[in-house]
Amino acid sequence: MRKLPPVGTRLHGDELWAALRAGSTAPDDLCAKLSERIPSEKVYLFGSGRAALAALLTATSRLDARKRVIVPAYTCWSVPAAIVRAGLIVTPAEITPGTLDYDLERLARLDWKDVLAVVSPNLFGLPGDLTRLQGLAEAHDALMIDDAAQALGASLRGFPVGGYGLAGILSFGRGKNITALGGGAALVRDESIQKAMDEMADEFRGEPAPPGILAAMKGLAMGAALSPSVYGLASAMPGVVVGRTVYEPQFATPAMGNARAALASRVLDRLDAINQRRGQLAEVLDRFLEQSKAIVLPKARSGAVPAWLRRPLLVIDVTLRDELIEALQAAGIGATAMYPQPVHKIPGIEGDLDLRGAPFDGAERVAESLIALPLVEGMTKQDLETIARTIAKLLGRKRMSQWA
């Protein structure tokens, strides 16, 4: 049974070999490469993107007594988990479904009292209106953290995502723009935050990093699993659950380590080629999907170059979303619903929420209507046609009321 995986980048042999033979300079080499790509005075490596965000917020909170952090009301659950891990309060803010960006008019009217920081969106590699968000943060003396965990290589008006505000974060997890099978980074452009990070960053990387041999073995296994034929068989096995979203504030915090740093450094060398290929797939896919009046395709804003991670679409008739995912899965397409609930409805987060930005109608609509389509190696024109045909068959071409 052939089936496209939802996301993933196959690692090359020379990259796995670099992990096996990594030396002590590998972390410094990676930091230097990241600073060249995204302007930063100092780069701090961690075992995950959420650990990088938690460390950054913890350091900032030791300089400022404010406790609330604004996040998009629909985002990766790792973002609020990192905020809670840092001992802070999650403040969701409404989004606009058609852009997956903040509703900036409402954000401008929000009560920013006691707000320490605001995290940018950039979901699926689509840059938000980062210039305006940075202006709002500066107007309220809040830290803007430019979250490029899903947008490494994206840019807005020629400036790299991750480089807006005084700090940014990256992730090198299995499903990100590049992978080191784990790892993350905080990019700091503020001297006072750097000093605080220097004093406490090790609190978020105290567990041992995986050895090179383990990274290489995992890379080989992942490469095999990303093959559509192998993935199709594996995902059909009883008990196998793919892409489960978990809210886990007490996450593990291993160090990045030499092996994963060397791996990330080598894969970073082909980031532009990876993003270009995904962009080409998204462009062709859009030509098929734009014919349907039953879906909304979030698009990049003027002046933005996305780093497509997956291709999101929104089903206007939300009652058909799950049925469409099942149909796509049955046709061999690794489509997923992504995050099952908006931030304010995450189970277990209730005691750490500030709901001053409610209601969150847009975020709720996205949570119940979004489908993420794969943009992976091995994807063929036939796969793209299968996606379009499956959507057209189920949703038809009937024009429905636009809500996004």
C-alpha positions in Angstrom: 0.0 0.0 0.0 1.5 3.3 -1.1 0.9 6.3 1.1 2.6 9.7 1.3 3.8 10.6 4.8 2.4 13.9 6.3 5.8 15.6 6.5 9.5 14.8 6.7 13.0 15.3 5.1 15.1 12.3 4.2 18.6 12.6 5.5 21.6 11.9 3.2 24.4 9.5 3.9 27.0 12.2 4.2 24.8 14.0 6.7 24.5 10.9 8.9 28.2 10.3 8.6 28.8 13.9 9.9 26.7 13.0 12.9 28.8 9.9 13.6 32.1 11.8 13.4 31.0 15.0 15.0 33.6 16.8 17.1 33.3 19.4 19.9 33.3 22.3 17.4 30.0 21.2 15.8 27.7 23.4 18.0 29.8 26.5 17.4 29.8 25.8 13.7 26.0 25.5 13.6 25.6 28.7 15.7 27.8 30.6 13.2 25.8 29.4 10.2 22.5 30.3 11.8 23.8 33.8 12.7 24.8 34.3 9.1 21.3 33.3 7.9 19.3 35.1 10.6 21.0 38.2 12.2 21.7 37.4 15.9 24.3 38.5 18.4 24.2 35.1 20.1 22.7 31.7 19.4 21.9 29.2 22.1 21.2 25.5 21.2 18.8 23.2 23.0 17.3 19.8 22.7 14.1 21.1 21.2 12.4 24.2 20.0 10.1 24.3 22.9 13.0 24.1 25.3 14.6 27.1 23.5 11.3 29.1 23.9 11.0 28.1 27.6 14.6 29.1 28.3 14.2 32.4 26.5 11.0 33.2 28.4 12.5 32.2 31.7 15.5 34.4 31.1 13.3 37.3 30.2 11.0 36.8 33.2 14.1 37.2 35.5 14.5 40.7 34.1 10.9 41.7 34.2 8.1 40.8 36.6 5.3 40.7 34.0 3.8 37.3 33.6 1.6 37.1 30.4 2.7 35.9 27.0 0.5 36.5 23.9 0.3 33.7 21.4 -1.9 33.0 18.3 -5.1 31.4 19.5 -4.4 28.6 17.1 -0.9 27.4 17.1 1.4 24.4 17.9 0.7 23.1 21.4 4.4 23.2 22.1 4.2 27.0 22.3 1.8 27.2 25.3 3.6 24.2 26.9 6.9 26.2 26.8 5.2 29.3 28.3 3.7 27.2 31.2 7.1 25.5 31.7 8.6 29.0 32.2 6.1 29.7 34.9 4.1 32.2 32.8 0.5 32.7 31.7 -0.8 32.0 28.2 -2.7 34.8 26.6 -4.3 33.7 23.3 -5.2 36.3 20.8 -7.6 35.9 17.9 -6.4 35.0 14.4 -7.8 35.6 10.9 -8.5 32.2 9.3 -7.7 33.3 5.7 -4.1 34.3 6.7 -3.5 32.2 9.9 -2.0 35.4 11.2 -3.1 37.5 14.2 -6.2 39.6 13.8 -4.0 42.6 14.2 -6.9 45.1 14.6 -8.1 43.2 17.6 -4.5 42.7 18.9 -4.0 46.4 18.8 -7.1 46.9 20.9 -6.1 44.2 23.4 -5.3 45.1 27.0 -1.5 44.6 27.1 -1.2 45.2 30.8 1.3 42.7 32.4 2.3 41.3 29.0 5.9 40.3 29.0 6.2 38.9 25.4 4.3 38.2 22.2 5.1 35.2 20.0 4.8 35.6 16.2 2.7 33.0 14.2 4.4 31.9 10.9 2.4 28.7 10.9 3.2 26.2 8.1 6.0 28.6 7.0 3.7 31.5 6.1 5.2 34.7 7.5 2.8 36.9 9.5 2.7 40.7 9.4 5.9 40.8 11.4 6.7 44.4 10.9 3.4 45.5 12.4 3.6 42.9 15.2 7.1 44.2 16.1 5.7 47.7 16.2 2.9 46.7 18.6 5.4 44.9 20.8 7.7 47.9 20.9 4.7 50.2 21.7 3.9 48.2 24.8 7.6 47.6 25.8 7.0 43.8 25.3 9.5 41.3 23.9 8.6 40.0 20.4 9.8 36.5 19.9 9.9 35.6 16.2 8.9 31.9 16.1 10.5 30.4 13.0 10.1 26.8 14.2 8.0 26.1 11.0 9.4 28.9 8.9 13.2 28.5 8.6 14.2 30.0 5.3 11.1 32.2 4.9 11.4 35.9 4.6 9.3 39.1 4.6 10.4 42.0 2.3 13.8 40.4 2.0 14.4 40.0 5.8 14.5 36.5 7.3 11.7 35.2 9.5 13.2 34.5 12.9 15.1 37.8 12.7 12.3 40.2 13.7 12.1 41.5 17.3 14.8 41.0 19.9 14.8 37.2 19.8 13.7 34.3 17.6 13.4 30.5 18.0 14.0 27.6 15.6 13.3 23.9 15.8 15.1 20.9 14.2 12.5 18.3 14.9 11.5 15.5 12.5 8.8 17.4 10.8 10.5 20.8 10.5 12.0 22.7 7.5 15.3 20.9 8.2 15.7 18.1 10.7 18.4 17.0 13.1 16.0 14.4 14.6 15.5 16.9 17.4 17.0 20.1 18.7 16.3 23.8 18.7 17.8 27.3 19.0 17.2 30.6 20.6 18.5 33.6 18.6 19.1 36.6 20.8 19.6 40.2 19.8 19.4 41.9 23.2 22.4 42.2 25.5 20.4 42.0 28.8 18.6 38.8 27.6 21.9 37.4 26.6 23.4 37.9 30.0 20.3 36.3 31.6 20.5 33.3 29.2 24.2 32.9 29.9 23.3 32.5 33.6 20.5 30.0 33.3 20.4 28.3 29.8 21.9 25.1 31.2 18.7 24.6 33.2 17.0 23.6 30.0 19.7 21.3 28.6 20.8 19.4 31.6 20.0 15.9 30.3 22.5 14.1 28.1 22.3 14.4 24.3 21.9 11.3 22.2 25.1 9.9 20.9 26.0 10.0 17.2 25.4 6.3 16.6 21.8 6.7 17.8 21.2 9.8 15.7 22.5 7.9 12.6 20.4 4.9 13.3 17.3 7.0 13.8 18.1 8.9 10.6 18.3 5.7 8.6 15.0 4.4 10.1 13.3 7.7 9.3 14.6 7.7 5.7 13.1 4.2 5.2 9.8 5.2 6.8 9.5 8.3 4.5 9.3 6.0 1.5 5.6 6.0 0.4 5.6 2.2 0.2 7.1 1.7 3.6 5.1 4.4 5.2 1.9 3.0 3.8 2.6 -0.4 5.3 3.7 1.0 8.7 0.8 3.4 9.1 -1.7 0.6 8.5 -0.3 -1.6 11.3 -2.5 -2.1 14.3 -1.7 0.3 17.2 0.4 2.7 15.1 -0.6 6.3 15.7 0.9 9.0 13.5 1.1 12.7 14.3 -0.6 12.7 17.7 -0.7 16.1 19.3 0.2 16.2 23.0 0.2 19.1 25.5 3.2 18.4 27.8 4.6 21.3 29.8 6.9 19.0 31.7 8.9 17.9 28.6 12.4 16.5 28.7 15.3 18.9 28.2 18.3 17.1 26.8 21.2 19.0 25.3 21.5 19.5 21.6 24.8 17.6 21.5 27.6 17.5 19.0 26.0 14.8 16.7 22.7 16.6 16.2 24.5 20.0 15.8 26.6 18.5 13.1 23.6 17.0 11.4 21.6 20.2 11.5 24.6 22.1 10.1 24.9 19.8 7.1 21.2 19.7 6.3 21.1 23.5 6.7 23.4 23.7 3.6 20.5 22.4 1.5 17.7 24.3 3.1 17.1 26.5 0.1 16.8 23.5 -2.2 14.4 21.8 0.2 12.2 24.9 0.5 12.3 25.5 -3.2 11.1 21.9 -3.9 8.2 22.2 -1.4 7.3 25.6 -2.9 7.1 24.1 -6.4 4.8 21.4 -5.1 2.6 23.9 -3.3 2.4 26.0 -6.5 1.3 23.1 -8.7 -1.1 21.9 -6.0 -2.6 25.4 -5.7 -3.3 25.4 -9.5 -5.4 22.3 -9.0 -7.1 23.4 -5.7 -8.0 27.0 -6.8 -10.7 25.6 -8.9 -12.7 24.5 -5.8 -15.1 27.1 -4.3 -15.6 24.9 -1.2 -12.2 25.5 0.3 -10.0 28.5 1.3 -6.3 28.5 0.6 -4.3 30.7 3.0 -1.9 32.7 0.9 1.4 34.5 1.5 1.1 38.2 2.0 2.6 40.7 -0.3 6.4 40.8 0.0 6.6 37.4 1.8 8.5 34.4 0.6 7.0 31.4 2.5 8.9 28.3 3.5 6.1 25.8 2.9 6.2 23.0 5.5 2.8 21.6 4.5 0.0 23.1 2.4 -2.9 24.1 4.7 -6.5 24.5 3.4 -9.7 25.3 5.1 -12.9 23.4 4.4 -15.8 25.9 4.3 -18.4 23.2 5.2 -16.7 22.1 8.4 -19.1 19.1 8.7 -17.2 17.5 5.8 -13.6 18.1 7.1 -13.1 14.7 8.8 -14.7 12.8 6.0 -12.4 14.5 3.5 -9.3 13.6 5.6 -10.5 10.0 5.6 -11.0 10.1 1.8 -7.5 11.5 1.3 -5.9 9.0 3.6 -7.7 6.2 1.8 -6.4 7.6 -1.5 -2.8 7.4 -0.2 -2.3 11.0 0.9 -1.0 11.7 4.4 -3.4 14.5 5.2 -4.0 15.5 8.8 -6.1 17.8 10.9 -3.0 19.2 12.7 -3.8 20.7 16.2 -7.2 19.3 17.4 -8.2 22.3 19.5 -7.4 26.0 19.7 -5.1 27.1 22.5 -7.9 28.0 25.0 -9.5 24.5 24.7 -6.3 22.5 25.2 -7.1 19.9 27.9 -5.1 20.7 31.1 -4.2 24.3 30.3 -7.2 25.9 32.1 -5.3 27.1 35.2 -2.6 28.8 33.1 -4.9 30.8 30.8 -5.6 34.5 30.5 -8.8 34.9 28.3 -8.8 38.7 28.0 -8.7 38.3 24.2 -11.8 36.2 23.9 -13.9 35.3 21.9 -11.8 33.2 19.5 -14.2 32.4 16.7 -11.6 32.5 14.0 -9.3 30.1 15.9 -12.1 27.7 16.6 -13.1 27.8 12.9 -9.6 27.0 11.9 -9.4 24.1 14.4 -12.5 22.5 13.0 -11.9 23.2 9.3 -8.1 22.9 8.6 -6.5 20.1 6.6 -2.7 20.0 6.2 -1.6 18.4 2.9 1.9 16.9 2.5 4.7 18.4 0.4 7.2 15.6 0.6 9.9 13.9 -1.4 8.4 11.2 -3.7 5.3 13.3 -4.3 4.3 12.9 -8.0 1.9 14.8 -10.4 -0.4 11.8 -10.0 -0.5 12.5 -6.2 -1.4 16.1 -6.8 -4.1 15.1 -9.2 -5.4 12.6 -6.6 -5.7 15.3 -4.0 -7.6 17.6 -6.4 -9.9 14.7 -7.6 -10.7 13.6 -4.0 -11.6 17.1 -2.9 -13.7 17.7 -6.0 -15.5 14.4 -5.6 -16.4 15.0 -2.0 -17.0 18.7 -1.9 -18.1 19.3 -5.5 -17.8 22.7 -7.1 -20.8 24.3 -5.4 -20.1 27.8 -4.3 -20.6 28.2 -0.6 -20.6 31.3 1.6 -17.1 32.6 2.3 -16.3 33.0 5.9 -12.6 33.4 6.0 
